[in-house]
């Protein structure tokens, strides 16, 4: 069995239906509503730097895990 992570854009009216469907059919582990950070990323240099650091650290962690398996 594998775990996957996906990001979808879904209308507010469909969120509960989607969460219930995923839970019933796929063993839902985590369900989060992500904030819209497009403007924050464009306008806030500190936030942009944090996002870039997170992206690079996530990639390094994934590469490390893949090398160990």
mmCIF file of the N, C-alpha and C atoms, coordinates in Angstrom:
data_MODEL
# 
_entry.id   MODEL 
# 
loop_
_atom_site.group_PDB 
_atom_site.id 
_atom_site.type_symbol 
_atom_site.label_atom_id 
_atom_site.label_alt_id 
_atom_site.label_comp_id 
_atom_site.label_asym_id 
_atom_site.label_entity_id 
_atom_site.label_seq_id 
_atom_site.pdbx_PDB_ins_code 
_atom_site.Cartn_x 
_atom_site.Cartn_y 
_atom_site.Cartn_z 
_atom_site.occupancy 
_atom_site.B_iso_or_equiv 
_atom_site.pdbx_formal_charge 
_atom_site.auth_seq_id 
_atom_site.auth_comp_id 
_atom_site.auth_asym_id 
_atom_site.auth_atom_id 
_atom_site.pdbx_PDB_model_num 
ATOM 1   N N  . UNK A 1 1  ? 0.845   -1.174 0.000  1.00 0.00 ? 1  UNK A N  1 
ATOM 2   C CA . UNK A 1 1  ? 0.000   0.000  0.000  1.00 0.00 ? 1  UNK A CA 1 
ATOM 3   C C  . UNK A 1 1  ? 0.890   1.236  0.000  1.00 0.00 ? 1  UNK A C  1 
ATOM 4   N N  . UNK A 1 2  ? 0.517   2.254  -0.771 1.00 0.00 ? 2  UNK A N  1 
ATOM 5   C CA . UNK A 1 2  ? 1.276   3.503  -0.853 1.00 0.00 ? 2  UNK A CA 1 
ATOM 6   C C  . UNK A 1 2  ? 0.429   4.673  -0.388 1.00 0.00 ? 2  UNK A C  1 
ATOM 7   N N  . UNK A 1 3  ? 1.105   5.679  0.101  1.00 0.00 ? 3  UNK A N  1 
ATOM 8   C CA . UNK A 1 3  ? 0.451   6.940  0.445  1.00 0.00 ? 3  UNK A CA 1 
ATOM 9   C C  . UNK A 1 3  ? 0.762   7.940  -0.658 1.00 0.00 ? 3  UNK A C  1 
ATOM 10  N N  . UNK A 1 4  ? -0.238  8.738  -1.038 1.00 0.00 ? 4  UNK A N  1 
ATOM 11  C CA . UNK A 1 4  ? -0.021  9.793  -2.021 1.00 0.00 ? 4  UNK A CA 1 
ATOM 12  C C  . UNK A 1 4  ? -0.554  11.107 -1.461 1.00 0.00 ? 4  UNK A C  1 
ATOM 13  N N  . UNK A 1 5  ? -0.072  12.194 -2.006 1.00 0.00 ? 5  UNK A N  1 
ATOM 14  C CA . UNK A 1 5  ? -0.521  13.522 -1.612 1.00 0.00 ? 5  UNK A CA 1 
ATOM 15  C C  . UNK A 1 5  ? -0.906  14.261 -2.884 1.00 0.00 ? 5  UNK A C  1 
ATOM 16  N N  . UNK A 1 6  ? -2.116  14.816 -2.937 1.00 0.00 ? 6  UNK A N  1 
ATOM 17  C CA . UNK A 1 6  ? -2.560  15.586 -4.086 1.00 0.00 ? 6  UNK A CA 1 
ATOM 18  C C  . UNK A 1 6  ? -3.142  16.910 -3.610 1.00 0.00 ? 6  UNK A C  1 
ATOM 19  N N  . UNK A 1 7  ? -3.111  17.893 -4.481 1.00 0.00 ? 7  UNK A N  1 
ATOM 20  C CA . UNK A 1 7  ? -3.735  19.180 -4.202 1.00 0.00 ? 7  UNK A CA 1 
ATOM 21  C C  . UNK A 1 7  ? -4.748  19.444 -5.302 1.00 0.00 ? 7  UNK A C  1 
ATOM 22  N N  . UNK A 1 8  ? -5.971  19.731 -4.913 1.00 0.00 ? 8  UNK A N  1 
ATOM 23  C CA . UNK A 1 8  ? -7.063  19.962 -5.852 1.00 0.00 ? 8  UNK A CA 1 
ATOM 24  C C  . UNK A 1 8  ? -7.722  21.297 -5.577 1.00 0.00 ? 8  UNK A C  1 
ATOM 25  N N  . UNK A 1 9  ? -8.292  21.894 -6.614 1.00 0.00 ? 9  UNK A N  1 
ATOM 26  C CA . UNK A 1 9  ? -9.166  23.049 -6.412 1.00 0.00 ? 9  UNK A CA 1 
ATOM 27  C C  . UNK A 1 9  ? -10.588 22.534 -6.516 1.00 0.00 ? 9  UNK A C  1 
ATOM 28  N N  . UNK A 1 10 ? -11.362 22.773 -5.455 1.00 0.00 ? 10 UNK A N  1 
ATOM 29  C CA . UNK A 1 10 ? -12.729 22.268 -5.375 1.00 0.00 ? 10 UNK A CA 1 
ATOM 30  C C  . UNK A 1 10 ? -13.617 23.393 -4.853 1.00 0.00 ? 10 UNK A C  1 
ATOM 31  N N  . UNK A 1 11 ? -14.807 23.511 -5.416 1.00 0.00 ? 11 UNK A N  1 
ATOM 32  C CA . UNK A 1 11 ? -15.723 24.541 -4.926 1.00 0.00 ? 11 UNK A CA 1 
ATOM 33  C C  . UNK A 1 11 ? -16.122 24.237 -3.488 1.00 0.00 ? 11 UNK A C  1 
ATOM 34  N N  . UNK A 1 12 ? -16.404 25.281 -2.728 1.00 0.00 ? 12 UNK A N  1 
ATOM 35  C CA . UNK A 1 12 ? -16.783 25.127 -1.324 1.00 0.00 ? 12 UNK A CA 1 
ATOM 36  C C  . UNK A 1 12 ? -17.957 24.178 -1.155 1.00 0.00 ? 12 UNK A C  1 
ATOM 37  N N  . UNK A 1 13 ? -18.886 24.227 -2.069 1.00 0.00 ? 13 UNK A N  1 
ATOM 38  C CA . UNK A 1 13 ? -20.096 23.413 -1.955 1.00 0.00 ? 13 UNK A CA 1 
ATOM 39  C C  . UNK A 1 13 ? -19.802 21.916 -2.065 1.00 0.00 ? 13 UNK A C  1 
ATOM 40  N N  . UNK A 1 14 ? -18.671 21.551 -2.674 1.00 0.00 ? 14 UNK A N  1 
ATOM 41  C CA . UNK A 1 14 ? -18.321 20.142 -2.893 1.00 0.00 ? 14 UNK A CA 1 
ATOM 42  C C  . UNK A 1 14 ? -17.332 19.589 -1.861 1.00 0.00 ? 14 UNK A C  1 
ATOM 43  N N  . UNK A 1 15 ? -16.823 20.415 -0.973 1.00 0.00 ? 15 UNK A N  1 
ATOM 44  C CA . UNK A 1 15 ? -15.779 19.972 -0.036 1.00 0.00 ? 15 UNK A CA 1 
ATOM 45  C C  . UNK A 1 15 ? -16.201 18.791 0.827  1.00 0.00 ? 15 UNK A C  1 
ATOM 46  N N  . UNK A 1 16 ? -17.351 18.868 1.427  1.00 0.00 ? 16 UNK A N  1 
ATOM 47  C CA . UNK A 1 16 ? -17.799 17.790 2.310  1.00 0.00 ? 16 UNK A CA 1 
ATOM 48  C C  . UNK A 1 16 ? -17.999 16.505 1.529  1.00 0.00 ? 16 UNK A C  1 
ATOM 49  N N  . UNK A 1 17 ? -18.590 16.616 0.341  1.00 0.00 ? 17 UNK A N  1 
ATOM 50  C CA . UNK A 1 17 ? -18.774 15.424 -0.508 1.00 0.00 ? 17 UNK A CA 1 
ATOM 51  C C  . UNK A 1 17 ? -17.440 14.780 -0.842 1.00 0.00 ? 17 UNK A C  1 
ATOM 52  N N  . UNK A 1 18 ? -16.477 15.597 -1.204 1.00 0.00 ? 18 UNK A N  1 
ATOM 53  C CA . UNK A 1 18 ? -15.157 15.067 -1.560 1.00 0.00 ? 18 UNK A CA 1 
ATOM 54  C C  . UNK A 1 18 ? -14.496 14.394 -0.366 1.00 0.00 ? 18 UNK A C  1 
ATOM 55  N N  . UNK A 1 19 ? -14.522 15.050 0.774  1.00 0.00 ? 19 UNK A N  1 
ATOM 56  C CA . UNK A 1 19 ? -13.908 14.469 1.971  1.00 0.00 ? 19 UNK A CA 1 
ATOM 57  C C  . UNK A 1 19 ? -14.564 13.138 2.332  1.00 0.00 ? 19 UNK A C  1 
ATOM 58  N N  . UNK A 1 20 ? -15.876 13.085 2.287  1.00 0.00 ? 20 UNK A N  1 
ATOM 59  C CA . UNK A 1 20 ? -16.586 11.833 2.596  1.00 0.00 ? 20 UNK A CA 1 
ATOM 60  C C  . UNK A 1 20 ? -16.251 10.736 1.592  1.00 0.00 ? 20 UNK A C  1 
ATOM 61  N N  . UNK A 1 21 ? -16.199 11.083 0.310  1.00 0.00 ? 21 UNK A N  1 
ATOM 62  C CA . UNK A 1 21 ? -15.859 10.106 -0.725 1.00 0.00 ? 21 UNK A CA 1 
ATOM 63  C C  . UNK A 1 21 ? -14.460 9.541  -0.510 1.00 0.00 ? 21 UNK A C  1 
ATOM 64  N N  . UNK A 1 22 ? -13.496 10.412 -0.262 1.00 0.00 ? 22 UNK A N  1 
ATOM 65  C CA . UNK A 1 22 ? -12.119 9.956  -0.052 1.00 0.00 ? 22 UNK A CA 1 
ATOM 66  C C  . UNK A 1 22 ? -12.002 9.082  1.194  1.00 0.00 ? 22 UNK A C  1 
ATOM 67  N N  . UNK A 1 23 ? -12.717 9.456  2.232  1.00 0.00 ? 23 UNK A N  1 
ATOM 68  C CA . UNK A 1 23 ? -12.669 8.674  3.470  1.00 0.00 ? 23 UNK A CA 1 
ATOM 69  C C  . UNK A 1 23 ? -13.273 7.291  3.270  1.00 0.00 ? 23 UNK A C  1 
ATOM 70  N N  . UNK A 1 24 ? -14.399 7.215  2.592  1.00 0.00 ? 24 UNK A N  1 
ATOM 71  C CA . UNK A 1 24 ? -15.074 5.918  2.370  1.00 0.00 ? 24 UNK A CA 1 
ATOM 72  C C  . UNK A 1 24 ? -14.288 5.002  1.430  1.00 0.00 ? 24 UNK A C  1 
ATOM 73  N N  . UNK A 1 25 ? -13.661 5.582  0.413  1.00 0.00 ? 25 UNK A N  1 
ATOM 74  C CA . UNK A 1 25 ? -13.075 4.767  -0.645 1.00 0.00 ? 25 UNK A CA 1 
ATOM 75  C C  . UNK A 1 25 ? -11.560 4.627  -0.615 1.00 0.00 ? 25 UNK A C  1 
ATOM 76  N N  . UNK A 1 26 ? -10.874 5.504  0.106  1.00 0.00 ? 26 UNK A N  1 
ATOM 77  C CA . UNK A 1 26 ? -9.413  5.495  0.014  1.00 0.00 ? 26 UNK A CA 1 
ATOM 78  C C  . UNK A 1 26 ? -8.685  5.576  1.343  1.00 0.00 ? 26 UNK A C  1 
ATOM 79  N N  . UNK A 1 27 ? -9.338  5.438  2.465  1.00 0.00 ? 27 UNK A N  1 
ATOM 80  C CA . UNK A 1 27 ? -8.627  5.511  3.745  1.00 0.00 ? 27 UNK A CA 1 
ATOM 81  C C  . UNK A 1 27 ? -7.993  6.865  3.960  1.00 0.00 ? 27 UNK A C  1 
ATOM 82  N N  . UNK A 1 28 ? -8.778  7.907  3.913  1.00 0.00 ? 28 UNK A N  1 
ATOM 83  C CA . UNK A 1 28 ? -8.297  9.278  4.064  1.00 0.00 ? 28 UNK A CA 1 
ATOM 84  C C  . UNK A 1 28 ? -7.478  9.433  5.334  1.00 0.00 ? 28 UNK A C  1 
ATOM 85  N N  . UNK A 1 29 ? -6.286  9.986  5.209  1.00 0.00 ? 29 UNK A N  1 
ATOM 86  C CA . UNK A 1 29 ? -5.386  10.205 6.339  1.00 0.00 ? 29 UNK A CA 1 
ATOM 87  C C  . UNK A 1 29 ? -5.417  11.666 6.772  1.00 0.00 ? 29 UNK A C  1 
ATOM 88  N N  . UNK A 1 30 ? -5.413  12.579 5.828  1.00 0.00 ? 30 UNK A N  1 
ATOM 89  C CA . UNK A 1 30 ? -5.355  14.000 6.140  1.00 0.00 ? 30 UNK A CA 1 
ATOM 90  C C  . UNK A 1 30 ? -6.177  14.766 5.112  1.00 0.00 ? 30 UNK A C  1 
ATOM 91  N N  . UNK A 1 31 ? -6.930  15.751 5.552  1.00 0.00 ? 31 UNK A N  1 
ATOM 92  C CA . UNK A 1 31 ? -7.728  16.592 4.662  1.00 0.00 ? 31 UNK A CA 1 
ATOM 93  C C  . UNK A 1 31 ? -7.625  18.016 5.178  1.00 0.00 ? 31 UNK A C  1 
ATOM 94  N N  . UNK A 1 32 ? -7.026  18.893 4.391  1.00 0.00 ? 32 UNK A N  1 
ATOM 95  C CA . UNK A 1 32 ? -6.824  20.277 4.808  1.00 0.00 ? 32 UNK A CA 1 
ATOM 96  C C  . UNK A 1 32 ? -7.330  21.234 3.741  1.00 0.00 ? 32 UNK A C  1 
ATOM 97  N N  . UNK A 1 33 ? -7.838  22.349 4.194  1.00 0.00 ? 33 UNK A N  1 
ATOM 98  C CA . UNK A 1 33 ? -8.187  23.434 3.285  1.00 0.00 ? 33 UNK A CA 1 
ATOM 99  C C  . UNK A 1 33 ? -7.018  24.408 3.315  1.00 0.00 ? 33 UNK A C  1 
ATOM 100 N N  . UNK A 1 34 ? -6.395  24.598 2.169  1.00 0.00 ? 34 UNK A N  1 
ATOM 101 C CA . UNK A 1 34 ? -5.209  25.446 2.084  1.00 0.00 ? 34 UNK A CA 1 
ATOM 102 C C  . UNK A 1 34 ? -5.600  26.900 1.864  1.00 0.00 ? 34 UNK A C  1 
ATOM 103 N N  . UNK A 1 35 ? -4.945  27.820 2.535  1.00 0.00 ? 35 UNK A N  1 
ATOM 104 C CA . UNK A 1 35 ? -5.238  29.234 2.307  1.00 0.00 ? 35 UNK A CA 1 
ATOM 105 C C  . UNK A 1 35 ? -4.670  29.693 0.963  1.00 0.00 ? 35 UNK A C  1 
ATOM 106 N N  . UNK A 1 36 ? -5.275  30.691 0.391  1.00 0.00 ? 36 UNK A N  1 
ATOM 107 C CA . UNK A 1 36 ? -4.769  31.284 -0.843 1.00 0.00 ? 36 UNK A CA 1 
ATOM 108 C C  . UNK A 1 36 ? -3.629  32.230 -0.473 1.00 0.00 ? 36 UNK A C  1 
ATOM 109 N N  . UNK A 1 37 ? -2.430  31.867 -0.852 1.00 0.00 ? 37 UNK A N  1 
ATOM 110 C CA . UNK A 1 37 ? -1.254  32.665 -0.472 1.00 0.00 ? 37 UNK A CA 1 
ATOM 111 C C  . UNK A 1 37 ? -0.571  33.319 -1.675 1.00 0.00 ? 37 UNK A C  1 
ATOM 112 N N  . UNK A 1 38 ? -1.257  33.364 -2.819 1.00 0.00 ? 38 UNK A N  1 
ATOM 113 C CA . UNK A 1 38 ? -0.633  33.943 -4.026 1.00 0.00 ? 38 UNK A CA 1 
ATOM 114 C C  . UNK A 1 38 ? -0.156  35.374 -3.800 1.00 0.00 ? 38 UNK A C  1 
ATOM 115 N N  . UNK A 1 39 ? -1.028  36.214 -3.262 1.00 0.00 ? 39 UNK A N  1 
ATOM 116 C CA . UNK A 1 39 ? -0.634  37.616 -3.040 1.00 0.00 ? 39 UNK A CA 1 
ATOM 117 C C  . UNK A 1 39 ? 0.434   37.727 -1.968 1.00 0.00 ? 39 UNK A C  1 
ATOM 118 N N  . UNK A 1 40 ? 0.318   36.950 -0.921 1.00 0.00 ? 40 UNK A N  1 
ATOM 119 C CA . UNK A 1 40 ? 1.322   36.972 0.136  1.00 0.00 ? 40 UNK A CA 1 
ATOM 120 C C  . UNK A 1 40 ? 2.684   36.587 -0.424 1.00 0.00 ? 40 UNK A C  1 
ATOM 121 N N  . UNK A 1 41 ? 2.723   35.569 -1.271 1.00 0.00 ? 41 UNK A N  1 
ATOM 122 C CA . UNK A 1 41 ? 3.984   35.123 -1.881 1.00 0.00 ? 41 UNK A CA 1 
ATOM 123 C C  . UNK A 1 41 ? 4.570   36.227 -2.768 1.00 0.00 ? 41 UNK A C  1 
ATOM 124 N N  . UNK A 1 42 ? 3.708   36.920 -3.511 1.00 0.00 ? 42 UNK A N  1 
ATOM 125 C CA . UNK A 1 42 ? 4.175   37.989 -4.404 1.00 0.00 ? 42 UNK A CA 1 
ATOM 126 C C  . UNK A 1 42 ? 4.662   39.214 -3.639 1.00 0.00 ? 42 UNK A C  1 
ATOM 127 N N  . UNK A 1 43 ? 3.993   39.549 -2.533 1.00 0.00 ? 43 UNK A N  1 
ATOM 128 C CA . UNK A 1 43 ? 4.207   40.828 -1.877 1.00 0.00 ? 43 UNK A CA 1 
ATOM 129 C C  . UNK A 1 43 ? 5.086   40.772 -0.622 1.00 0.00 ? 43 UNK A C  1 
ATOM 130 N N  . UNK A 1 44 ? 5.288   39.620 -0.036 1.00 0.00 ? 44 UNK A N  1 
ATOM 131 C CA . UNK A 1 44 ? 6.005   39.521 1.237  1.00 0.00 ? 44 UNK A CA 1 
ATOM 132 C C  . UNK A 1 44 ? 7.294   38.721 1.039  1.00 0.00 ? 44 UNK A C  1 
ATOM 133 N N  . UNK A 1 45 ? 8.423   39.418 1.092  1.00 0.00 ? 45 UNK A N  1 
ATOM 134 C CA . UNK A 1 45 ? 9.719   38.780 0.843  1.00 0.00 ? 45 UNK A CA 1 
ATOM 135 C C  . UNK A 1 45 ? 10.053  37.722 1.893  1.00 0.00 ? 45 UNK A C  1 
ATOM 136 N N  . UNK A 1 46 ? 9.669   37.958 3.136  1.00 0.00 ? 46 UNK A N  1 
ATOM 137 C CA . UNK A 1 46 ? 9.952   36.987 4.202  1.00 0.00 ? 46 UNK A CA 1 
ATOM 138 C C  . UNK A 1 46 ? 9.151   35.707 3.949  1.00 0.00 ? 46 UNK A C  1 
ATOM 139 N N  . UNK A 1 47 ? 7.874   35.853 3.613  1.00 0.00 ? 47 UNK A N  1 
ATOM 140 C CA . UNK A 1 47 ? 7.048   34.678 3.331  1.00 0.00 ? 47 UNK A CA 1 
ATOM 141 C C  . UNK A 1 47 ? 7.593   33.914 2.129  1.00 0.00 ? 47 UNK A C  1 
ATOM 142 N N  . UNK A 1 48 ? 7.969   34.625 1.087  1.00 0.00 ? 48 UNK A N  1 
ATOM 143 C CA . UNK A 1 48 ? 8.525   33.971 -0.103 1.00 0.00 ? 48 UNK A CA 1 
ATOM 144 C C  . UNK A 1 48 ? 9.777   33.181 0.253  1.00 0.00 ? 48 UNK A C  1 
ATOM 145 N N  . UNK A 1 49 ? 10.641  33.755 1.073  1.00 0.00 ? 49 UNK A N  1 
ATOM 146 C CA . UNK A 1 49 ? 11.863  33.067 1.496  1.00 0.00 ? 49 UNK A CA 1 
ATOM 147 C C  . UNK A 1 49 ? 11.518  31.810 2.297  1.00 0.00 ? 49 UNK A C  1 
ATOM 148 N N  . UNK A 1 50 ? 10.530  31.906 3.200  1.00 0.00 ? 50 UNK A N  1 
ATOM 149 C CA . UNK A 1 50 ? 10.110  30.741 3.987  1.00 0.00 ? 50 UNK A CA 1 
ATOM 150 C C  . UNK A 1 50 ? 9.565   29.630 3.099  1.00 0.00 ? 50 UNK A C  1 
ATOM 151 N N  . UNK A 1 51 ? 8.758   29.996 2.108  1.00 0.00 ? 51 UNK A N  1 
ATOM 152 C CA . UNK A 1 51 ? 8.204   29.003 1.186  1.00 0.00 ? 51 UNK A CA 1 
ATOM 153 C C  . UNK A 1 51 ? 9.325   28.339 0.396  1.00 0.00 ? 51 UNK A C  1 
ATOM 154 N N  . UNK A 1 52 ? 10.271  29.128 -0.074 1.00 0.00 ? 52 UNK A N  1 
ATOM 155 C CA . UNK A 1 52 ? 11.398  28.566 -0.822 1.00 0.00 ? 52 UNK A CA 1 
ATOM 156 C C  . UNK A 1 52 ? 12.245  27.637 0.042  1.00 0.00 ? 52 UNK A C  1 
ATOM 157 N N  . UNK A 1 53 ? 12.480  28.025 1.293  1.00 0.00 ? 53 UNK A N  1 
ATOM 158 C CA . UNK A 1 53 ? 13.220  27.156 2.217  1.00 0.00 ? 53 UNK A CA 1 
ATOM 159 C C  . UNK A 1 53 ? 12.464  25.860 2.474  1.00 0.00 ? 53 UNK A C  1 
ATOM 160 N N  . UNK A 1 54 ? 11.166  25.961 2.652  1.00 0.00 ? 54 UNK A N  1 
ATOM 161 C CA . UNK A 1 54 ? 10.339  24.765 2.867  1.00 0.00 ? 54 UNK A CA 1 
ATOM 162 C C  . UNK A 1 54 ? 10.398  23.840 1.659  1.00 0.00 ? 54 UNK A C  1 
ATOM 163 N N  . UNK A 1 55 ? 10.288  24.415 0.477  1.00 0.00 ? 55 UNK A N  1 
ATOM 164 C CA . UNK A 1 55 ? 10.339  23.621 -0.757 1.00 0.00 ? 55 UNK A CA 1 
ATOM 165 C C  . UNK A 1 55 ? 11.669  22.879 -0.870 1.00 0.00 ? 55 UNK A C  1 
ATOM 166 N N  . UNK A 1 56 ? 12.766  23.583 -0.602 1.00 0.00 ? 56 UNK A N  1 
ATOM 167 C CA . UNK A 1 56 ? 14.090  22.955 -0.698 1.00 0.00 ? 56 UNK A CA 1 
ATOM 168 C C  . UNK A 1 56 ? 14.290  21.891 0.378  1.00 0.00 ? 56 UNK A C  1 
ATOM 169 N N  . UNK A 1 57 ? 13.825  22.156 1.584  1.00 0.00 ? 57 UNK A N  1 
ATOM 170 C CA . UNK A 1 57 ? 13.989  21.158 2.653  1.00 0.00 ? 57 UNK A CA 1 
ATOM 171 C C  . UNK A 1 57 ? 13.113  19.938 2.383  1.00 0.00 ? 57 UNK A C  1 
ATOM 172 N N  . UNK A 1 58 ? 11.902  20.139 1.869  1.00 0.00 ? 58 UNK A N  1 
ATOM 173 C CA . UNK A 1 58 ? 11.023  19.017 1.532  1.00 0.00 ? 58 UNK A CA 1 
ATOM 174 C C  . UNK A 1 58 ? 11.672  18.138 0.461  1.00 0.00 ? 58 UNK A C  1 
ATOM 175 N N  . UNK A 1 59 ? 12.282  18.782 -0.537 1.00 0.00 ? 59 UNK A N  1 
ATOM 176 C CA . UNK A 1 59 ? 12.967  18.037 -1.593 1.00 0.00 ? 59 UNK A CA 1 
ATOM 177 C C  . UNK A 1 59 ? 14.152  17.249 -1.021 1.00 0.00 ? 59 UNK A C  1 
ATOM 178 N N  . UNK A 1 60 ? 14.907  17.863 -0.125 1.00 0.00 ? 60 UNK A N  1 
ATOM 179 C CA . UNK A 1 60 ? 16.050  17.174 0.495  1.00 0.00 ? 60 UNK A CA 1 
ATOM 180 C C  . UNK A 1 60 ? 15.578  15.984 1.324  1.00 0.00 ? 60 UNK A C  1 
ATOM 181 N N  . UNK A 1 61 ? 14.491  16.152 2.067  1.00 0.00 ? 61 UNK A N  1 
ATOM 182 C CA . UNK A 1 61 ? 13.934  15.045 2.859  1.00 0.00 ? 61 UNK A CA 1 
ATOM 183 C C  . UNK A 1 61 ? 13.467  13.920 1.946  1.00 0.00 ? 61 UNK A C  1 
ATOM 184 N N  . UNK A 1 62 ? 12.746  14.240 0.888  1.00 0.00 ? 62 UNK A N  1 
ATOM 185 C CA . UNK A 1 62 ? 12.283  13.222 -0.049 1.00 0.00 ? 62 UNK A CA 1 
ATOM 186 C C  . UNK A 1 62 ? 13.445  12.472 -0.694 1.00 0.00 ? 62 UNK A C  1 
ATOM 187 N N  . UNK A 1 63 ? 14.470  13.214 -1.082 1.00 0.00 ? 63 UNK A N  1 
ATOM 188 C CA . UNK A 1 63 ? 15.661  12.573 -1.679 1.00 0.00 ? 63 UNK A CA 1 
ATOM 189 C C  . UNK A 1 63 ? 16.337  11.650 -0.679 1.00 0.00 ? 63 UNK A C  1 
ATOM 190 N N  . UNK A 1 64 ? 16.447  12.061 0.563  1.00 0.00 ? 64 UNK A N  1 
ATOM 191 C CA . UNK A 1 64 ? 17.044  11.235 1.611  1.00 0.00 ? 64 UNK A CA 1 
ATOM 192 C C  . UNK A 1 64 ? 16.246  9.955  1.817  1.00 0.00 ? 64 UNK A C  1 
ATOM 193 N N  . UNK A 1 65 ? 14.940  10.087 1.910  1.00 0.00 ? 65 UNK A N  1 
ATOM 194 C CA . UNK A 1 65 ? 14.076  8.917  2.109  1.00 0.00 ? 65 UNK A CA 1 
ATOM 195 C C  . UNK A 1 65 ? 14.207  7.947  0.927  1.00 0.00 ? 65 UNK A C  1 
ATOM 196 N N  . UNK A 1 66 ? 14.208  8.481  -0.284 1.00 0.00 ? 66 UNK A N  1 
ATOM 197 C CA . UNK A 1 66 ? 14.297  7.638  -1.472 1.00 0.00 ? 66 UNK A CA 1 
ATOM 198 C C  . UNK A 1 66 ? 15.637  6.912  -1.564 1.00 0.00 ? 66 UNK A C  1 
ATOM 199 N N  . UNK A 1 67 ? 16.689  7.524  -1.062 1.00 0.00 ? 67 UNK A N  1 
ATOM 200 C CA . UNK A 1 67 ? 18.006  6.870  -1.058 1.00 0.00 ? 67 UNK A CA 1 
ATOM 201 C C  . UNK A 1 67 ? 18.050  5.731  -0.043 1.00 0.00 ? 67 UNK A C  1 
ATOM 202 N N  . UNK A 1 68 ? 17.306  5.874  1.046  1.00 0.00 ? 68 UNK A N  1 
ATOM 203 C CA . UNK A 1 68 ? 17.301  4.850  2.104  1.00 0.00 ? 68 UNK A CA 1 
ATOM 204 C C  . UNK A 1 68 ? 16.434  3.654  1.768  1.00 0.00 ? 68 UNK A C  1 
ATOM 205 N N  . UNK A 1 69 ? 15.549  3.764  0.822  1.00 0.00 ? 69 UNK A N  1 
ATOM 206 C CA . UNK A 1 69 ? 14.653  2.656  0.484  1.00 0.00 ? 69 UNK A CA 1 
ATOM 207 C C  . UNK A 1 69 ? 15.007  2.059  -0.830 1.00 0.00 ? 69 UNK A C  1 
# 
